[in-house]
Amino acid sequence: MCGEFDRRLPSIGEPAPEFEADTTMGRKKLSDYLGKWVVLFSHPADFTPVCTTEFLAFSEAYSEIEGLNAQLIGLSIDSVPSHLAWVKNIEEKMGVKVPFPVISDLTMSIAKKYGMLHPGQSTTATVRCVFFIDDKGIMRAMIYYPLTNGRFIPEIIRLLKALQTTDKHGVATPANWQPGDKVVVPAPKTAAEMENRLKEGYECKDWYLCFKSV
């Protein structure tokens, strides 16, 4: 603990912290989405410039994220009425309808569970976090941004696709991987596997670094 803030973060590979909260689309629980991936993101506050640009970008990307069997969910410490007024403003002034639920976390209980509050940035606003939770409720990845800098939405989609590719094919993805690129074959675990690796038809730089198409 650090003062009143629990600065521990959720752990990758462990169950994501359960929550139940009011949203712009009614009462929701994380476990409602078992069977789907969840991309949970926090924003500092409603009616703020950078957050508005992010909501526009997330809304534009929503159909692609949904097509990956994933649910996008936003969160801030503002109230549901504030969220509703803001998303209505975005629709009226910018012509974009926000298609995903936005959580109200007035008690900051979810923000604390997920390590969204960083006192060096603010004690009353969440930093820009993104959590990737798989279809079994396991935390798979986390990205944190400061209050001042908006997220690059294509990277969020790329990472979601990379995680799903890893699950589907039992592989890893190399630096700068994009969907359609070759993937990394897991390194051999025994001397026999090492000797056979170069005979297995992969594209190998050496016995420990081999690629294949999926």
Residue pairs with C-beta under 8 A, 6 or more apart in sequence:
1 7
2 119
3 119
5 112
5 117
5 119
5 123
6 112
6 115
7 115
7 118
8 115
9 114
9 115
9 142
10 16
10 17
10 113
10 114
10 115
10 131
10 139
10 142
11 139
12 139
12 140
12 141
12 142
13 138
13 139
13 140
14 138
14 139
15 137
15 138
15 139
16 30
16 38
16 131
16 133
16 137
16 138
16 139
17 30
17 110
17 113
17 114
18 29
18 30
18 31
19 29
19 30
19 103
19 109
19 110
19 113
20 27
20 28
20 29
20 30
21 27
21 28
21 75
21 103
21 104
21 105
21 110
22 80
22 103
22 104
23 73
23 80
23 83
23 101
23 102
23 103
23 104
24 80
24 83
24 84
24 87
24 98
24 101
24 102
25 101
26 101
28 73
28 101
28 103
30 38
30 40
30 133
30 137
31 137
33 71
33 133
34 135
34 136
34 137
35 135
36 69
36 70
36 71
36 135
37 68
37 69
37 70
37 71
37 132
37 133
37 134
37 135
37 160
37 163
37 164
38 70
38 71
38 73
38 131
38 132
38 133
39 65
39 70
39 71
39 72
39 73
39 130
39 131
39 132
39 133
39 156
39 160
40 73
40 75
40 114
40 129
40 130
40 131
40 133
41 58
41 72
41 73
41 74
41 75
41 128
41 129
41 130
41 131
41 151
42 74
42 75
42 76
42 111
42 114
42 116
42 126
42 127
42 128
42 129
43 51
43 54
43 55
43 74
43 75
43 76
43 126
43 128
44 50
44 51
44 76
44 122
44 125
44 126
44 127
44 128
44 147
45 51
45 76
45 77
45 78
45 125
46 76
46 78
46 82
46 83
46 85
46 86
47 82
47 85
47 86
47 89
50 147
50 148
50 149
50 150
51 76
52 86
52 90
52 94
53 150
54 128
54 150
54 151
54 153
55 74
55 87
55 90
55 96
55 98
56 90
56 94
56 96
57 150
57 151
57 153
58 72
58 74
58 100
58 153
59 90
59 96
59 97
59 98
59 99
59 100
60 96
60 153
61 153
61 156
61 157
62 72
62 99
62 100
64 157
65 72
65 157
65 160
66 72
68 157
68 160
68 161
68 164
69 135
70 160
71 100
72 100
73 100
73 101
73 102
73 103
74 100
74 101
74 102
74 103
75 102
75 103
75 105
75 110
75 111
75 116
75 126
76 83
76 102
76 103
76 104
76 105
76 125
76 126
77 105
77 106
77 108
77 111
77 124
77 125
77 126
78 86
78 104
78 106
79 104
79 106
80 104
82 104
83 102
83 104
87 97
87 98
87 102
90 96
90 98
91 97
91 98
103 110
105 111
105 126
108 117
110 116
111 117
111 126
114 129
114 131
115 129
116 126
116 127
116 129
117 123
117 126
117 127
118 127
118 144
121 127
121 146
121 147
122 147
125 147
127 144
127 145
127 146
127 147
128 144
128 145
128 146
128 147
128 149
128 150
128 151
129 142
129 143
129 144
129 145
130 142
130 143
130 144
130 145
130 151
130 156
131 139
131 141
131 142
132 139
132 140
132 141
132 142
132 159
132 160
132 163
133 139
133 140
134 140
134 163
134 167
140 163
141 159
141 163
143 151
143 155
143 156
143 159
145 151
158 177
158 178
158 179
161 179
162 173
162 177
165 171
165 173
165 179
165 183
165 214
166 172
166 173
168 214
169 183
169 214
170 186
171 183
171 184
171 185
171 186
171 212
171 214
172 183
172 184
172 186
173 181
173 183
173 184
174 181
174 182
174 183
174 184
174 211
177 183
182 203
182 211
182 212
182 213
182 214
183 211
183 212
183 213
183 214
184 209
184 210
184 211
185 202
185 210
185 211
185 212
187 208
187 209
188 194
188 196
188 197
188 207
188 208
194 207
194 208
195 207
197 204
197 207
197 208
197 210
198 204
198 207
200 210
202 210
202 211
202 212
203 210
203 211
203 212
204 210
204 211
